[in-house]
Structure formats: C-alpha cells, structure tokens
Amino acid sequence: MIETYAYARAGLLGNPSDGYYGKTISFILRNFWARVLLYPSAPLEIKPSKSDIPLWENLEDLRRTTRWRGYYGGIRIIKALLMRFSDYCLEQGIHLPNRNFTIEYESTIPQRLGLGGSSAIITAALRALLRYFEIQIPQPVQANLILETETRELGVAAGLQDRVIQVYNGLVYMDFAESIMKTRGYGHYEQLDAGLLPNVYVAYRTSLSEGTEVFHNDVRSRFLRKEKKVVQAMHRWAEIAEEGREALLTGDRNRFDRLIDENYDLRTEIYRISDGNQEMIRTARRAGATAKFTGSGGAIVGTYRDQRHFQQLVETFRDIDVDVIRPKVTD
C-alpha cells in the first residue's frame, strides 16, 4: 500500500505571470491536502471519491457540495494523468511492467478557489505512480508532467506555478524567463527559507468558486495579441516577485507589504473582478492587512502585524462568512 500527499498552495507574489514568462513566489499550505492510496489489484481501477458520486441528501446538499468541490471530481484528472504518464514513459523509452493497480483519493482542498486543488490531486497521484513503478523523474520534469496533464489532456489554461510549488513544497521563488523556458523546457526554481516569511494569513470562502480556466482565457488571448497593457502588467508582476525575493532576504517588511498590495492593484487594471472577490480585498485592507489573490479568486493572502491583529481579521471576516487561517508551510 503506497500513501502519498500533496498540499494546497498560495501564490504570494508575481502571479499570474507564471504562464507568461514571468516570475513568482509561492508557498505550501499543509492545512489542506490531497491524499492518494495506490495498491496492486487485478484490474486497473480508479475508485471514486465523494465528489465523484452523484448522490446527495437534497438540493441544498447538492448546492453546498458543488460550491465546495466544483462540478468535477478527481477521476477525470487521475485518468488524464495516467494517459500523460504512460505517454511520457513511452517517449522516454521507460518500460512499465504489467502490474495493475487501484488508485483511491480524497482531498480537503476547497476546489476552484485558487488554492491548487486539482493539481494537488495530480501531484499526489504522480508521486504514488513513481514509487509503485520505482521510477525517478527530476522535480522540474514532474512539474511539467502535472501541468501537461491539465493543459494537453484536459484543455485547461494554466501555468507552472502551482505544479512547481506542490512538487518542491515549502517556499519557492520561480523564474520562468522565456530564454530559460525555451532552452531547457522549465524555469529556474529556488527554494527559500520559509522562516523568512512575515506573518501571513490566508482567507477564503466557497461561494466564490470561478475556476482558473474561466478566469485566464481572455487575458491569455490578449497577451498573445501583444496587447500593450497586458504585456506590461506581466513584466511588472515578474519584477514584483523579484523585488519580493530581495525584500524577504533583507527583511524589508514594509517593502514586502507594498508589493503584495501592488500585485492586486495591478490585477484590477486588466482583469474583470467580481464584487465578492473585491469585497474580500476591501475587508482585509480596511482591517489594516495587505491583500491579494492566492490564485484566480475566491481566496486571498496577505500579511498582518501580530496576534491581536490576526484575531481582528478573524472577527472582521466572520461578518462576511469568510474563514481565515495561518498557513502551515513546513512540517
């Protein structure tokens, strides 16, 4: 019996430039996880999780479950991974013995809130496959396979950021410069000391699920058309991540806070942002915290001063049905 985990993630700075030759900083939230079990069996089977079973107590249960878990379960993404993984092994001349297995999965990660829920399931499943078949694949290539599972097999518009941080864990600075990506096919990834992080919170609510593929498609087409405003924004987001790395290393908390707020403010110039998502940002800033999206909306990340300030955030967000947590980045 093989048991593997992957965790939720938060884009701290630079996103959404990861899919546009930019730079980002991200960290893992061990508060939420995806778990996979893999074991030998006669047929090859992917067992459904609760989110895959079309059975509810009533209409309200259907609504609540769908808001939390999204419209799709994990079977389709695990199936897509098996296709991409087997294709990769064929391409690389890696022989896979005829050893069938069963995969089971479960996830506590809220889906479609910009916390990397789908990619976490794929990451945990890939880890299990590598152990089962006793195959070693370099971490940068693992991140590429996870991304290709979603982009090639499922047609989802996405970038490498989620997949890199979920493969590497901890706190990671990523440089996806075009020259690097086109030369070797993956970026430069630098593991940072998670102890460098200031006081960071993550806030989220499930009523805002929108989905990355919905949120990014229009901006991608504008970027490919070289719309000046979009290209300039991606360039500035890359600079924000680079400056944020320097601020972390030098302990410049004031500069770091300004960069978090700028990251979101720039987003408002090229994205259509829903009222509910704007309300979360406004609420955090009125309470004296910094705030930006962890991903595509539905969850935000920012900094706070001290324990008293954190408690104030918890109480303030409670009024709009938003949960606030301190992210657990390391074991």
Secondary structure, DSSP 8 states (H G I E B T S, - for coil): -EEEEEEEEEEEESTTGGGGT-EEEEEEEEEEEEEEEEEE-SS-EE---GGG----SSHHHHHHHHHHH-S--SHHHHHHHHHHHHHHHHHHT----S--EEEEEEE-S-TTSSS-HHHHHHHHHHHHHHHHTT----HHHHHHHHHHIIIIIT-----SHHHHHHHH-SEEEEE--HHHHHHHSS-EEEEE-GGG--SEEEEE-GGG---HHHHHHHHHHHHHTT-HHHHHHHHHHHHHHHHHHHHHHHT-HHHHHHHHHHHHHHHTTTS---HHHHHHHHHHHHTT---EESSSSSEEEEE-SSHHHHHHHHHHHHTTT-EEE------
